[in-house]
Amino acid sequence: MAHSTEVQWTLGSTIVDGTLVTPDGAGPFPVVVVAGGSGPTDRDWTSPLLPGTNGSAPQIATELAEVGFASLRYDKRVTGPHAVENLKVLMGSLSMQSHVDEYAGAVNFLAARPDIRADQIFGLGHSEGTLHVLHYQLDKPAVPLAGIILAAPPGRPVGVVARSQLAAQAATVPNGAVLLGFYDEAVARFEAGEAANPDPALPDEVKNLMAALESPMNLPFSRQLWKADTVPLLAEMTVPILIVIGKKDIQVDWQADGEPMMMAAQGKSHIMVRFPPNANHVLKYEPKDQSELVAGEVMVRYNADGEPLDSETMDTIREWLSHCAAS
C-alpha cells in the first residue's frame, strides 16, 4: 500500500510544494524524483488547458510504490498553491537554471530524510522535464542521481518539435502552408530578440503560443527552452539512462525524435531506448490505431477518468529501476 504525504520546502524566498509517496515499511527506500512537462502542468501532470484530474503522475507513484520505490513529484513554483506569491519574486527572472534549482531542491529535500536512500535517488523527467533532470546531473551536484528515466523526451530542439506539431495541423486546414509561413516569420523575429508580431490571420492558439513565449514572466526561459536539445546532453551522461517514447505519442514523434536518441545510444551500454507500441505522450494506453489518432481528441483524454497507464511502459520502467537498484 502506498502512503501519500504533502510536503514543501523553501527555495530562496519562494516555496515549493510536492507530494511524497512511500511504500509500506520504515525504509530507507530508493526514490524517484519526477519533473513534469511544459507550461502550466502541475505535479500530477494535469493542466488547466486540458479537462480532467486523472493525471499520470499519481498513477506512476502508486505503481512505483508497489515495487518498493518512493517518489516525489512537485509543482513548479509558478503553478502550485504558492504561485501568486512566488510569481512576485520570479517575474522576469525565470530561466532554465530556475527549473534546475527546483529539481535540486527536491533532491536535497529527500537526501536529508532518514527514510530515503540518498545513494539511490533516480530522476524521471517528462517531456520538457527531461531537460531539467539532465541539466541537474550535468551541474555536478552534491547528490548525483543514480539513474535517469527520460519519458517522451524531445529528440530535436524544442522549437523544431513545436513547428512539426503545427505543420501537421496546418496540413489539414485551408491555406495551411500560408499560415505556417506566417508562423515561421513570427518565430524568426522572436529568435532574433525582436517582437514576434504574429500575423492576425494566424489561429488564436498559435497567437496565444507566441504571446506566452514573449510574456515578461517567461523570459529569458522561453528563449533558452526554444533552442534546448536533449541529444547533445546524452553524450555527457555516465549513469544508467532509460529513454521511453510511445509509438502513439502525437507530441514527440517516436521516429523523428527517437532516431537521434538511438544514434546517441549507439555503443553506450548504459543507455536503453524503448518505443512501447501503445503509449501516448503521458504514458497512458492509447487503444486507437496510429492512423486514427487526432491530436485534439487524444489530448482531451490525457486526464479523463478511467484512462490507465500503458502497462508495457510501466513494466519497462519498473524492471529497469529494480535492476538499477540491485546493481
C-alpha positions in Angstrom: 0.0 0.0 0.0 1.3 3.5 -0.9 1.3 6.3 1.7 1.0 9.9 0.4 2.2 12.9 2.3 2.0 16.6 1.3 5.4 18.3 1.7 7.1 21.6 1.0 10.5 23.3 1.1 11.9 26.7 0.6 14.0 27.8 -2.4 15.3 31.3 -1.7 12.3 33.4 -0.8 9.9 31.1 -2.6 8.1 27.9 -1.6 7.9 24.6 -3.5 5.0 22.2 -2.8 5.1 18.5 -3.5 3.7 15.0 -2.8 5.9 12.3 -1.3 4.7 8.7 -1.8 6.3 5.9 0.1 5.8 2.1 0.2 4.8 0.2 3.3 7.6 -0.2 5.9 10.1 2.1 7.6 12.6 2.3 4.7 15.1 3.6 3.8 13.6 3.5 0.3 15.1 4.1 -3.2 13.2 7.1 -4.6 12.3 8.6 -8.0 12.1 12.4 -8.3 9.6 13.4 -11.0 9.9 16.6 -13.1 6.7 17.3 -15.0 6.2 18.7 -18.5 5.8 22.2 -20.0 3.6 25.1 -19.4 1.1 25.2 -16.5 1.4 21.4 -16.0 1.3 20.6 -12.3 2.8 17.9 -10.1 0.1 15.4 -11.1 0.7 16.1 -14.9 -2.7 17.9 -15.2 -3.1 21.3 -16.7 -5.8 24.0 -16.7 -5.6 23.9 -20.5 -7.0 20.3 -20.6 -10.0 18.8 -18.9 -9.9 16.2 -16.2 -8.0 15.5 -13.0 -6.8 11.9 -13.7 -3.1 12.8 -14.1 -0.5 10.2 -14.9 2.0 11.1 -12.1 -0.1 9.9 -9.2 -0.7 6.6 -11.0 3.0 6.2 -11.7 3.7 6.9 -8.0 1.4 4.1 -6.9 2.9 1.6 -9.3 6.4 2.5 -8.2 5.5 2.0 -4.5 4.3 -1.5 -5.4 7.9 -2.4 -6.2 9.4 -0.7 -3.2 10.2 2.8 -4.6 9.2 6.0 -3.0 8.6 9.0 -5.3 8.4 12.8 -5.0 6.6 14.9 -7.5 6.4 18.7 -7.1 4.7 21.8 -8.6 6.8 24.3 -10.5 6.8 27.4 -8.4 4.5 29.2 -10.9 1.8 26.5 -10.8 1.5 25.4 -7.2 -0.6 26.7 -4.3 2.1 29.4 -3.7 2.2 30.5 -7.3 0.9 34.0 -6.7 3.4 34.8 -4.0 6.2 33.1 -6.0 5.4 35.0 -9.1 6.1 38.3 -7.4 9.6 37.1 -6.8 10.2 35.3 -10.0 8.7 37.7 -12.6 11.2 38.3 -15.4 13.9 36.0 -13.9 12.7 32.6 -14.9 15.4 30.6 -16.7 16.4 27.0 -17.4 18.5 27.3 -14.3 15.4 28.2 -12.3 13.9 24.9 -13.1 17.2 23.1 -12.3 17.2 24.8 -9.0 13.7 23.5 -8.3 14.8 20.0 -9.1 17.9 20.3 -6.9 15.7 21.5 -4.0 13.6 18.3 -4.4 16.7 16.0 -4.4 18.2 17.8 -1.4 15.0 17.6 0.5 14.9 13.8 0.0 18.6 13.3 0.7 18.1 14.7 4.2 15.4 12.3 5.1 16.2 9.1 7.1 13.6 7.1 5.2 15.2 7.7 1.9 18.4 6.2 0.4 20.5 9.1 -0.7 22.6 6.8 -2.8 19.6 5.6 -4.8 17.8 8.7 -5.9 16.6 8.3 -9.5 15.3 11.0 -11.9 12.3 10.8 -14.1 11.7 13.7 -16.4 8.6 14.0 -18.7 8.8 16.0 -21.9 10.3 19.4 -21.1 11.1 18.0 -17.6 13.7 15.7 -19.2 15.9 18.7 -19.9 15.8 19.8 -16.3 16.7 16.4 -15.0 19.7 16.1 -17.4 20.9 19.7 -16.6 20.7 18.9 -12.9 23.0 15.9 -13.4 25.4 17.9 -15.5 25.7 20.5 -12.8 27.8 18.0 -10.8 25.5 18.2 -7.8 26.5 17.1 -4.3 23.8 14.4 -4.5 24.0 12.9 -8.0 21.3 10.8 -9.5 21.8 7.0 -9.6 20.0 6.8 -12.9 17.6 8.7 -15.2 14.4 8.0 -17.0 13.6 10.2 -19.9 9.8 9.9 -20.7 8.7 11.4 -24.1 11.9 13.5 -24.5 12.3 15.8 -27.5 15.0 14.4 -29.7 15.2 17.6 -31.6 15.4 21.3 -30.5 12.1 22.2 -28.7 11.3 24.8 -31.3 11.7 22.3 -34.1 9.4 19.8 -32.3 6.8 22.6 -31.8 6.9 23.5 -35.5 6.5 19.9 -36.6 3.3 19.7 -34.5 1.9 22.9 -36.1 2.9 21.7 -39.5 0.9 18.5 -39.1 -2.1 20.6 -38.1 -1.6 23.1 -40.9 -1.7 20.3 -43.4 -5.4 19.7 -42.5 -6.7 23.2 -42.9 -7.2 25.5 -45.9 -4.3 27.9 -46.6 -2.3 25.9 -44.1 1.0 26.4 -45.9 0.5 30.2 -45.9 -0.4 30.2 -42.2 2.7 28.1 -41.4 4.8 30.7 -43.3 3.3 33.5 -41.1 4.2 31.4 -38.1 7.8 30.9 -39.3 8.2 34.7 -39.8 6.9 35.4 -36.3 9.3 32.8 -34.8 12.2 34.2 -36.7 11.6 37.6 -35.2 11.2 36.0 -31.7 14.5 34.2 -32.1 16.2 37.4 -33.2 15.2 39.1 -30.0 12.5 41.2 -31.7 8.8 41.4 -31.1 7.2 38.4 -32.8 4.3 40.4 -34.1 2.3 37.4 -35.4 0.1 37.9 -38.4 -3.6 38.5 -37.4 -4.6 35.6 -39.8 -2.9 33.0 -37.6 -5.3 30.9 -35.4 -5.8 32.1 -31.9 -4.0 29.1 -30.4 -0.9 30.0 -32.3 -1.1 33.6 -31.4 -1.5 32.6 -27.8 1.6 30.4 -28.0 3.6 33.4 -29.3 2.2 35.6 -26.6 3.2 33.0 -23.9 6.7 32.8 -25.3 7.1 36.6 -25.2 5.4 37.1 -21.8 7.8 39.0 -19.5 7.1 36.3 -16.9 8.6 33.6 -19.1 11.7 35.4 -20.4 14.6 34.6 -20.6 13.4 31.0 -20.0 11.4 30.7 -23.2 14.3 31.8 -25.4 16.5 29.2 -23.8 13.9 26.5 -24.0 13.2 27.1 -27.7 16.7 26.1 -28.6 17.2 23.4 -26.0 18.0 19.8 -27.2 18.3 16.7 -25.1 20.5 14.7 -27.5 23.8 16.6 -27.0 23.4 16.2 -23.3 23.3 12.4 -23.5 26.9 12.3 -24.6 27.9 13.7 -21.2 25.9 11.2 -19.2 27.6 8.3 -17.4 24.8 6.9 -15.2 22.2 4.4 -16.5 19.5 6.0 -18.7 16.2 4.7 -19.9 14.5 6.6 -22.8 10.9 5.9 -23.4 8.8 7.3 -26.4 5.4 5.8 -27.1 4.6 5.0 -30.7 1.3 6.7 -30.2 2.8 9.9 -28.8 1.4 12.7 -31.0 3.6 15.4 -29.5 7.0 13.8 -29.6 7.5 11.5 -32.6 9.0 8.2 -31.9 10.7 8.2 -35.3 11.8 11.8 -35.8 12.7 12.2 -32.1 13.6 8.6 -31.4 16.2 8.2 -34.2 18.6 10.9 -32.8 18.2 9.2 -29.4 19.0 5.8 -30.9 22.1 7.2 -32.6 23.2 8.8 -29.4 22.8 5.5 -27.6 24.9 3.5 -30.1 27.8 1.8 -28.4 26.7 3.0 -24.9 25.6 0.1 -22.8 24.3 2.4 -20.1 21.6 3.9 -22.4 18.5 1.9 -23.1 15.9 3.1 -25.7 12.3 1.7 -25.8 9.3 2.5 -28.0 6.2 1.0 -26.4 3.6 0.5 -29.2 0.5 1.7 -27.4 1.8 4.5 -25.1 0.7 8.1 -25.7 2.6 11.3 -24.6 1.6 11.0 -20.9 2.5 7.2 -20.9 -1.2 6.1 -20.9 -2.7 3.4 -23.0 -4.0 4.5 -26.4 -6.4 1.9 -27.9 -6.8 3.5 -31.4 -4.7 2.7 -34.4 -2.0 5.2 -35.1 -3.6 6.2 -38.4 -6.8 7.2 -36.5 -5.2 9.5 -34.0 -6.4 13.1 -34.0 -4.4 15.5 -31.8 -7.4 17.3 -30.2 -9.2 14.0 -29.4 -6.1 12.3 -27.9 -5.1 15.3 -25.7 -8.5 15.8 -24.3 -8.4 12.2 -22.9 -5.0 12.6 -21.2 -6.5 13.3 -17.8 -10.0 11.8 -18.3 -11.4 9.5 -15.7 -10.7 5.8 -16.3 -7.7 6.4 -18.6 -5.0 3.9 -17.4 -1.2 3.9 -17.8 0.2 1.8 -20.5 1.1 -1.5 -18.8 4.1 -2.3 -21.1 5.6 1.1 -20.4 5.3 0.7 -16.7 6.6 -2.8 -16.8 9.7 -1.5 -18.6 10.2 1.4 -16.1 9.7 -0.9 -13.0 12.0 -3.6 -14.3 14.7 -1.0 -15.2 14.6 0.6 -11.8 14.6 -2.7 -9.9 17.7 -3.8 -11.9 19.5 -0.5 -11.3 18.7 -0.5 -7.6 20.0 -4.1 -7.3 23.2 -3.4 -9.2 
